[in-house]
């Protein structure tokens, strides 16, 4: 019984750390997106379009070399 409780506590502690990190990252990204939108008018769609176009941008840079 005791080893089971110890294992359950370890699993709970690890999962809690993962959840805290995930929430902190999500809030940081949300704050960054809000600041970009307020200060520069950059929308999340603009950022997503830039991310989607990264492979094309990288291939164009490779062609120029």
HTML snippet that shows the backbone in 3Dmol.js (N, CA, C, O; Angstrom):
<script src="https://3Dmol.org/build/3Dmol-min.js"></script>
<div id="view" style="width:600px;height:400px;position:relative"></div>
<script>
const pdb = `
ATOM      1  N   UNK A   1       0.820  -1.197   0.000  1.00  0.00           N
ATOM      2  CA  UNK A   1       0.000   0.000   0.000  1.00  0.00           C
ATOM      3  C   UNK A   1       0.865   1.262   0.000  1.00  0.00           C
ATOM      4  O   UNK A   1       0.585   2.208  -0.736  1.00  0.00           O
ATOM      5  N   UNK A   2       1.902   1.276   0.815  1.00  0.00           N
ATOM      6  CA  UNK A   2       2.775   2.452   0.904  1.00  0.00           C
ATOM      7  C   UNK A   2       3.507   2.703  -0.421  1.00  0.00           C
ATOM      8  O   UNK A   2       3.539   3.845  -0.880  1.00  0.00           O
ATOM      9  N   UNK A   3       4.098   1.674  -1.053  1.00  0.00           N
ATOM     10  CA  UNK A   3       4.762   1.935  -2.340  1.00  0.00           C
ATOM     11  C   UNK A   3       3.803   2.484  -3.396  1.00  0.00           C
ATOM     12  O   UNK A   3       4.197   3.306  -4.224  1.00  0.00           O
ATOM     13  N   UNK A   4       2.563   2.041  -3.372  1.00  0.00           N
ATOM     14  CA  UNK A   4       1.576   2.540  -4.326  1.00  0.00           C
ATOM     15  C   UNK A   4       1.303   4.016  -4.092  1.00  0.00           C
ATOM     16  O   UNK A   4       1.198   4.789  -5.044  1.00  0.00           O
ATOM     17  N   UNK A   5       1.188   4.409  -2.837  1.00  0.00           N
ATOM     18  CA  UNK A   5       0.958   5.813  -2.511  1.00  0.00           C
ATOM     19  C   UNK A   5       2.158   6.676  -2.893  1.00  0.00           C
ATOM     20  O   UNK A   5       1.999   7.793  -3.385  1.00  0.00           O
ATOM     21  N   UNK A   6       3.341   6.156  -2.666  1.00  0.00           N
ATOM     22  CA  UNK A   6       4.556   6.897  -3.033  1.00  0.00           C
ATOM     23  C   UNK A   6       4.614   7.087  -4.545  1.00  0.00           C
ATOM     24  O   UNK A   6       4.898   8.183  -5.028  1.00  0.00           O
ATOM     25  N   UNK A   7       4.344   6.019  -5.288  1.00  0.00           N
ATOM     26  CA  UNK A   7       4.346   6.109  -6.748  1.00  0.00           C
ATOM     27  C   UNK A   7       3.268   7.071  -7.235  1.00  0.00           C
ATOM     28  O   UNK A   7       3.504   7.863  -8.147  1.00  0.00           O
ATOM     29  N   UNK A   8       2.093   7.001  -6.629  1.00  0.00           N
ATOM     30  CA  UNK A   8       1.017   7.911  -7.019  1.00  0.00           C
ATOM     31  C   UNK A   8       1.418   9.361  -6.746  1.00  0.00           C
ATOM     32  O   UNK A   8       1.128  10.247  -7.550  1.00  0.00           O
ATOM     33  N   UNK A   9       2.078   9.603  -5.625  1.00  0.00           N
ATOM     34  CA  UNK A   9       2.510  10.966  -5.303  1.00  0.00           C
ATOM     35  C   UNK A   9       3.562  11.462  -6.308  1.00  0.00           C
ATOM     36  O   UNK A   9       3.526  12.618  -6.730  1.00  0.00           O
ATOM     37  N   UNK A  10       4.483  10.591  -6.682  1.00  0.00           N
ATOM     38  CA  UNK A  10       5.511  10.979  -7.658  1.00  0.00           C
ATOM     39  C   UNK A  10       4.869  11.307  -8.998  1.00  0.00           C
ATOM     40  O   UNK A  10       5.214  12.310  -9.622  1.00  0.00           O
ATOM     41  N   UNK A  11       3.947  10.477  -9.440  1.00  0.00           N
ATOM     42  CA  UNK A  11       3.264  10.721 -10.712  1.00  0.00           C
ATOM     43  C   UNK A  11       2.478  12.034 -10.633  1.00  0.00           C
ATOM     44  O   UNK A  11       2.508  12.836 -11.566  1.00  0.00           O
ATOM     45  N   UNK A  12       1.782  12.247  -9.525  1.00  0.00           N
ATOM     46  CA  UNK A  12       1.031  13.477  -9.350  1.00  0.00           C
ATOM     47  C   UNK A  12       1.954  14.691  -9.380  1.00  0.00           C
ATOM     48  O   UNK A  12       1.630  15.694 -10.016  1.00  0.00           O
ATOM     49  N   UNK A  13       3.081  14.617  -8.712  1.00  0.00           N
ATOM     50  CA  UNK A  13       4.016  15.741  -8.670  1.00  0.00           C
ATOM     51  C   UNK A  13       4.555  16.054 -10.062  1.00  0.00           C
ATOM     52  O   UNK A  13       4.657  17.223 -10.434  1.00  0.00           O
ATOM     53  N   UNK A  14       4.896  15.038 -10.828  1.00  0.00           N
ATOM     54  CA  UNK A  14       5.408  15.246 -12.182  1.00  0.00           C
ATOM     55  C   UNK A  14       4.320  15.847 -13.071  1.00  0.00           C
ATOM     56  O   UNK A  14       4.576  16.800 -13.807  1.00  0.00           O
ATOM     57  N   UNK A  15       3.126  15.301 -13.005  1.00  0.00           N
ATOM     58  CA  UNK A  15       2.034  15.838 -13.814  1.00  0.00           C
ATOM     59  C   UNK A  15       1.702  17.272 -13.424  1.00  0.00           C
ATOM     60  O   UNK A  15       1.379  18.088 -14.288  1.00  0.00           O
ATOM     61  N   UNK A  16       1.777  17.585 -12.144  1.00  0.00           N
ATOM     62  CA  UNK A  16       1.507  18.954 -11.691  1.00  0.00           C
ATOM     63  C   UNK A  16       2.528  19.923 -12.275  1.00  0.00           C
ATOM     64  O   UNK A  16       2.171  21.023 -12.698  1.00  0.00           O
ATOM     65  N   UNK A  17       3.798  19.519 -12.301  1.00  0.00           N
ATOM     66  CA  UNK A  17       4.839  20.369 -12.890  1.00  0.00           C
ATOM     67  C   UNK A  17       4.587  20.588 -14.382  1.00  0.00           C
ATOM     68  O   UNK A  17       4.775  21.692 -14.892  1.00  0.00           O
ATOM     69  N   UNK A  18       4.166  19.543 -15.071  1.00  0.00           N
ATOM     70  CA  UNK A  18       3.872  19.658 -16.504  1.00  0.00           C
ATOM     71  C   UNK A  18       2.702  20.614 -16.730  1.00  0.00           C
ATOM     72  O   UNK A  18       2.753  21.459 -17.625  1.00  0.00           O
ATOM     73  N   UNK A  19       1.663  20.484 -15.932  1.00  0.00           N
ATOM     74  CA  UNK A  19       0.497  21.357 -16.076  1.00  0.00           C
ATOM     75  C   UNK A  19       0.878  22.809 -15.791  1.00  0.00           C
ATOM     76  O   UNK A  19       0.473  23.712 -16.525  1.00  0.00           O
ATOM     77  N   UNK A  20       1.648  23.037 -14.737  1.00  0.00           N
ATOM     78  CA  UNK A  20       2.067  24.401 -14.409  1.00  0.00           C
ATOM     79  C   UNK A  20       2.896  25.006 -15.534  1.00  0.00           C
ATOM     80  O   UNK A  20       2.702  26.170 -15.886  1.00  0.00           O
ATOM     81  N   UNK A  21       3.808  24.241 -16.096  1.00  0.00           N
ATOM     82  CA  UNK A  21       4.642  24.731 -17.184  1.00  0.00           C
ATOM     83  C   UNK A  21       3.805  25.024 -18.425  1.00  0.00           C
ATOM     84  O   UNK A  21       4.024  26.028 -19.103  1.00  0.00           O
ATOM     85  N   UNK A  22       2.852  24.152 -18.719  1.00  0.00           N
ATOM     86  CA  UNK A  22       1.985  24.351 -19.872  1.00  0.00           C
ATOM     87  C   UNK A  22       1.149  25.616 -19.722  1.00  0.00           C
ATOM     88  O   UNK A  22       1.018  26.397 -20.664  1.00  0.00           O
ATOM     89  N   UNK A  23       0.593  25.811 -18.549  1.00  0.00           N
ATOM     90  CA  UNK A  23      -0.224  27.005 -18.307  1.00  0.00           C
ATOM     91  C   UNK A  23       0.629  28.259 -18.386  1.00  0.00           C
ATOM     92  O   UNK A  23       0.211  29.256 -18.976  1.00  0.00           O
ATOM     93  N   UNK A  24       1.815  28.225 -17.803  1.00  0.00           N
ATOM     94  CA  UNK A  24       2.706  29.385 -17.843  1.00  0.00           C
ATOM     95  C   UNK A  24       3.085  29.723 -19.286  1.00  0.00           C
ATOM     96  O   UNK A  24       3.106  30.894 -19.664  1.00  0.00           O
ATOM     97  N   UNK A  25       3.383  28.710 -20.083  1.00  0.00           N
ATOM     98  CA  UNK A  25       3.735  28.937 -21.489  1.00  0.00           C
ATOM     99  C   UNK A  25       2.553  29.506 -22.266  1.00  0.00           C
ATOM    100  O   UNK A  25       2.717  30.435 -23.057  1.00  0.00           O
ATOM    101  N   UNK A  26       1.375  28.958 -22.045  1.00  0.00           N
ATOM    102  CA  UNK A  26       0.183  29.443 -22.747  1.00  0.00           C
ATOM    103  C   UNK A  26      -0.110  30.900 -22.385  1.00  0.00           C
ATOM    104  O   UNK A  26      -0.443  31.701 -23.259  1.00  0.00           O
ATOM    105  N   UNK A  27       0.011  31.239 -21.120  1.00  0.00           N
ATOM    106  CA  UNK A  27      -0.235  32.626 -20.705  1.00  0.00           C
ATOM    107  C   UNK A  27       0.824  33.572 -21.259  1.00  0.00           C
ATOM    108  O   UNK A  27       0.512  34.705 -21.626  1.00  0.00           O
ATOM    109  N   UNK A  28       2.065  33.118 -21.320  1.00  0.00           N
ATOM    110  CA  UNK A  28       3.125  33.947 -21.889  1.00  0.00           C
ATOM    111  C   UNK A  28       2.876  34.207 -23.371  1.00  0.00           C
ATOM    112  O   UNK A  28       3.008  35.337 -23.839  1.00  0.00           O
ATOM    113  N   UNK A  29       2.514  33.155 -24.108  1.00  0.00           N
ATOM    114  CA  UNK A  29       2.217  33.330 -25.533  1.00  0.00           C
ATOM    115  C   UNK A  29       1.003  34.226 -25.749  1.00  0.00           C
ATOM    116  O   UNK A  29       0.991  35.050 -26.664  1.00  0.00           O
ATOM    117  N   UNK A  30      -0.009  34.068 -24.917  1.00  0.00           N
ATOM    118  CA  UNK A  30      -1.196  34.920 -25.044  1.00  0.00           C
ATOM    119  C   UNK A  30      -0.832  36.381 -24.784  1.00  0.00           C
ATOM    120  O   UNK A  30      -1.275  37.272 -25.510  1.00  0.00           O
ATOM    121  N   UNK A  31      -0.033  36.625 -23.759  1.00  0.00           N
ATOM    122  CA  UNK A  31       0.386  38.001 -23.466  1.00  0.00           C
ATOM    123  C   UNK A  31       1.214  38.573 -24.616  1.00  0.00           C
ATOM    124  O   UNK A  31       1.054  39.738 -24.982  1.00  0.00           O
ATOM    125  N   UNK A  32       2.091  37.760 -25.179  1.00  0.00           N
ATOM    126  CA  UNK A  32       2.911  38.211 -26.303  1.00  0.00           C
ATOM    127  C   UNK A  32       2.044  38.553 -27.512  1.00  0.00           C
ATOM    128  O   UNK A  32       2.260  39.579 -28.158  1.00  0.00           O
ATOM    129  N   UNK A  33       1.072  37.708 -27.820  1.00  0.00           N
ATOM    130  CA  UNK A  33       0.173  37.978 -28.947  1.00  0.00           C
ATOM    131  C   UNK A  33      -0.640  39.245 -28.715  1.00  0.00           C
ATOM    132  O   UNK A  33      -0.837  40.035 -29.639  1.00  0.00           O
ATOM    133  N   UNK A  34      -1.108  39.441 -27.495  1.00  0.00           N
ATOM    134  CA  UNK A  34      -1.878  40.654 -27.189  1.00  0.00           C
ATOM    135  C   UNK A  34      -1.000  41.894 -27.330  1.00  0.00           C
ATOM    136  O   UNK A  34      -1.427  42.900 -27.896  1.00  0.00           O
ATOM    137  N   UNK A  35       0.225  41.818 -26.814  1.00  0.00           N
ATOM    138  CA  UNK A  35       1.131  42.970 -26.936  1.00  0.00           C
ATOM    139  C   UNK A  35       1.474  43.266 -28.394  1.00  0.00           C
ATOM    140  O   UNK A  35       1.507  44.430 -28.794  1.00  0.00           O
ATOM    141  N   UNK A  36       1.727  42.238 -29.187  1.00  0.00           N
ATOM    142  CA  UNK A  36       2.016  42.458 -30.604  1.00  0.00           C
ATOM    143  C   UNK A  36       0.822  43.088 -31.314  1.00  0.00           C
ATOM    144  O   UNK A  36       0.982  43.961 -32.166  1.00  0.00           O
ATOM    145  N   UNK A  37      -0.365  42.636 -30.954  1.00  0.00           N
ATOM    146  CA  UNK A  37      -1.564  43.184 -31.604  1.00  0.00           C
ATOM    147  C   UNK A  37      -1.807  44.638 -31.185  1.00  0.00           C
ATOM    148  O   UNK A  37      -2.140  45.476 -32.023  1.00  0.00           O
ATOM    149  N   UNK A  38      -1.645  44.936 -29.911  1.00  0.00           N
ATOM    150  CA  UNK A  38      -1.910  46.297 -29.426  1.00  0.00           C
ATOM    151  C   UNK A  38      -0.847  47.265 -29.930  1.00  0.00           C
ATOM    152  O   UNK A  38      -1.178  48.355 -30.396  1.00  0.00           O
ATOM    153  N   UNK A  39       0.413  46.885 -29.844  1.00  0.00           N
ATOM    154  CA  UNK A  39       1.503  47.810 -30.169  1.00  0.00           C
ATOM    155  C   UNK A  39       1.779  47.929 -31.666  1.00  0.00           C
ATOM    156  O   UNK A  39       2.088  49.018 -32.150  1.00  0.00           O
ATOM    157  N   UNK A  40       1.672  46.833 -32.397  1.00  0.00           N
ATOM    158  CA  UNK A  40       2.086  46.839 -33.796  1.00  0.00           C
ATOM    159  C   UNK A  40       0.982  46.460 -34.769  1.00  0.00           C
ATOM    160  O   UNK A  40       1.189  46.536 -35.980  1.00  0.00           O
ATOM    161  N   UNK A  41      -0.164  46.062 -34.290  1.00  0.00           N
ATOM    162  CA  UNK A  41      -1.259  45.662 -35.163  1.00  0.00           C
ATOM    163  C   UNK A  41      -1.048  44.311 -35.824  1.00  0.00           C
ATOM    164  O   UNK A  41      -1.687  44.006 -36.831  1.00  0.00           O
ATOM    165  N   UNK A  42      -0.160  43.501 -35.269  1.00  0.00           N
ATOM    166  CA  UNK A  42       0.109  42.174 -35.820  1.00  0.00           C
ATOM    167  C   UNK A  42      -0.913  41.197 -35.241  1.00  0.00           C
ATOM    168  O   UNK A  42      -1.042  41.068 -34.023  1.00  0.00           O
ATOM    169  N   UNK A  43      -1.627  40.523 -36.113  1.00  0.00           N
ATOM    170  CA  UNK A  43      -2.657  39.585 -35.662  1.00  0.00           C
ATOM    171  C   UNK A  43      -2.074  38.177 -35.553  1.00  0.00           C
ATOM    172  O   UNK A  43      -1.037  37.883 -36.148  1.00  0.00           O
ATOM    173  N   UNK A  44      -2.734  37.318 -34.799  1.00  0.00           N
ATOM    174  CA  UNK A  44      -2.286  35.911 -34.756  1.00  0.00           C
ATOM    175  C   UNK A  44      -2.246  35.270 -36.138  1.00  0.00           C
ATOM    176  O   UNK A  44      -1.396  34.422 -36.406  1.00  0.00           O
ATOM    177  N   UNK A  45      -3.162  35.670 -37.014  1.00  0.00           N
ATOM    178  CA  UNK A  45      -3.166  35.130 -38.381  1.00  0.00           C
ATOM    179  C   UNK A  45      -1.914  35.546 -39.135  1.00  0.00           C
ATOM    180  O   UNK A  45      -1.376  34.754 -39.909  1.00  0.00           O
ATOM    181  N   UNK A  46      -1.435  36.772 -38.929  1.00  0.00           N
ATOM    182  CA  UNK A  46      -0.182  37.223 -39.552  1.00  0.00           C
ATOM    183  C   UNK A  46       0.990  36.359 -39.102  1.00  0.00           C
ATOM    184  O   UNK A  46       1.837  35.970 -39.906  1.00  0.00           O
ATOM    185  N   UNK A  47       1.022  36.067 -37.809  1.00  0.00           N
ATOM    186  CA  UNK A  47       2.109  35.232 -37.274  1.00  0.00           C
ATOM    187  C   UNK A  47       2.016  33.825 -37.842  1.00  0.00           C
ATOM    188  O   UNK A  47       3.028  33.240 -38.229  1.00  0.00           O
ATOM    189  N   UNK A  48       0.793  33.273 -37.895  1.00  0.00           N
ATOM    190  CA  UNK A  48       0.619  31.926 -38.428  1.00  0.00           C
ATOM    191  C   UNK A  48       1.021  31.857 -39.901  1.00  0.00           C
ATOM    192  O   UNK A  48       1.651  30.891 -40.331  1.00  0.00           O
ATOM    193  N   UNK A  49       0.657  32.881 -40.672  1.00  0.00           N
ATOM    194  CA  UNK A  49       1.049  32.914 -42.083  1.00  0.00           C
ATOM    195  C   UNK A  49       2.563  32.935 -42.237  1.00  0.00           C
ATOM    196  O   UNK A  49       3.107  32.286 -43.130  1.00  0.00           O
ATOM    197  N   UNK A  50       3.243  33.679 -41.370  1.00  0.00           N
ATOM    198  CA  UNK A  50       4.707  33.722 -41.424  1.00  0.00           C
ATOM    199  C   UNK A  50       5.306  32.359 -41.084  1.00  0.00           C
ATOM    200  O   UNK A  50       6.285  31.938 -41.700  1.00  0.00           O
ATOM    201  N   UNK A  51       4.723  31.676 -40.110  1.00  0.00           N
ATOM    202  CA  UNK A  51       5.220  30.343 -39.737  1.00  0.00           C
ATOM    203  C   UNK A  51       5.009  29.356 -40.875  1.00  0.00           C
ATOM    204  O   UNK A  51       5.890  28.551 -41.177  1.00  0.00           O
ATOM    205  N   UNK A  52       3.830  29.419 -41.512  1.00  0.00           N
ATOM    206  CA  UNK A  52       3.527  28.497 -42.609  1.00  0.00           C
ATOM    207  C   UNK A  52       4.470  28.754 -43.789  1.00  0.00           C
ATOM    208  O   UNK A  52       4.834  27.815 -44.496  1.00  0.00           O
ATOM    209  N   UNK A  53       4.869  30.001 -44.010  1.00  0.00           N
ATOM    210  CA  UNK A  53       5.734  30.341 -45.132  1.00  0.00           C
ATOM    211  C   UNK A  53       7.225  30.144 -44.839  1.00  0.00           C
ATOM    212  O   UNK A  53       8.052  30.375 -45.720  1.00  0.00           O
ATOM    213  N   UNK A  54       7.582  29.727 -43.634  1.00  0.00           N
ATOM    214  CA  UNK A  54       8.994  29.537 -43.301  1.00  0.00           C
ATOM    215  C   UNK A  54       9.716  28.547 -44.228  1.00  0.00           C
ATOM    216  O   UNK A  54      10.820  28.853 -44.678  1.00  0.00           O
ATOM    217  N   UNK A  55       9.142  27.378 -44.530  1.00  0.00           N
ATOM    218  CA  UNK A  55       9.863  26.471 -45.433  1.00  0.00           C
ATOM    219  C   UNK A  55      10.148  27.105 -46.799  1.00  0.00           C
ATOM    220  O   UNK A  55      11.227  26.919 -47.363  1.00  0.00           O
ATOM    221  N   UNK A  56       9.192  27.839 -47.316  1.00  0.00           N
ATOM    222  CA  UNK A  56       9.398  28.505 -48.604  1.00  0.00           C
ATOM    223  C   UNK A  56      10.490  29.563 -48.476  1.00  0.00           C
ATOM    224  O   UNK A  56      11.329  29.698 -49.367  1.00  0.00           O
ATOM    225  N   UNK A  57      10.486  30.305 -47.387  1.00  0.00           N
ATOM    226  CA  UNK A  57      11.510  31.327 -47.164  1.00  0.00           C
ATOM    227  C   UNK A  57      12.888  30.691 -47.060  1.00  0.00           C
ATOM    228  O   UNK A  57      13.854  31.186 -47.641  1.00  0.00           O
ATOM    229  N   UNK A  58      12.974  29.596 -46.322  1.00  0.00           N
ATOM    230  CA  UNK A  58      14.267  28.919 -46.181  1.00  0.00           C
ATOM    231  C   UNK A  58      14.764  28.373 -47.516  1.00  0.00           C
ATOM    232  O   UNK A  58      15.959  28.434 -47.805  1.00  0.00           O
ATOM    233  N   UNK A  59      13.854  27.841 -48.330  1.00  0.00           N
ATOM    234  CA  UNK A  59      14.285  27.306 -49.616  1.00  0.00           C
ATOM    235  C   UNK A  59      14.739  28.425 -50.540  1.00  0.00           C
ATOM    236  O   UNK A  59      15.665  28.229 -51.327  1.00  0.00           O
ATOM    237  N   UNK A  60      14.112  29.594 -50.465  1.00  0.00           N
ATOM    238  CA  UNK A  60      14.537  30.730 -51.281  1.00  0.00           C
ATOM    239  C   UNK A  60      15.908  31.229 -50.842  1.00  0.00           C
ATOM    240  O   UNK A  60      16.727  31.605 -51.680  1.00  0.00           O
ATOM    241  N   UNK A  61      16.159  31.235 -49.559  1.00  0.00           N
ATOM    242  CA  UNK A  61      17.476  31.656 -49.065  1.00  0.00           C
ATOM    243  C   UNK A  61      18.537  30.665 -49.522  1.00  0.00           C
ATOM    244  O   UNK A  61      19.654  31.063 -49.853  1.00  0.00           O
ATOM    245  N   UNK A  62      18.199  29.376 -49.544  1.00  0.00           N
ATOM    246  CA  UNK A  62      19.141  28.360 -49.998  1.00  0.00           C
ATOM    247  C   UNK A  62      19.467  28.503 -51.472  1.00  0.00           C
ATOM    248  O   UNK A  62      20.594  28.220 -51.877  1.00  0.00           O
ATOM    249  N   UNK A  63      18.509  28.937 -52.289  1.00  0.00           N
ATOM    250  CA  UNK A  63      18.725  29.114 -53.722  1.00  0.00           C
ATOM    251  C   UNK A  63      19.657  30.293 -53.977  1.00  0.00           C
ATOM    252  O   UNK A  63      20.467  30.248 -54.904  1.00  0.00           O
ATOM    253  N   UNK A  64      19.557  31.329 -53.183  1.00  0.00           N
ATOM    254  CA  UNK A  64      20.377  32.523 -53.385  1.00  0.00           C
ATOM    255  C   UNK A  64      21.852  32.285 -53.091  1.00  0.00           C
ATOM    256  O   UNK A  64      22.703  32.997 -53.624  1.00  0.00           O
ATOM    257  N   UNK A  65      22.169  31.310 -52.265  1.00  0.00           N
ATOM    258  CA  UNK A  65      23.568  31.086 -51.884  1.00  0.00           C
ATOM    259  C   UNK A  65      24.338  30.564 -53.014  1.00  0.00           C
ATOM    260  O   UNK A  65      25.536  30.315 -52.882  1.00  0.00           O
TER     261      UNK A  65
END
`;
const viewer = $3Dmol.createViewer("view");
viewer.addModel(pdb, "pdb");
viewer.setStyle({}, {cartoon: {color: "spectrum"}});
viewer.zoomTo();
viewer.render();
</script>
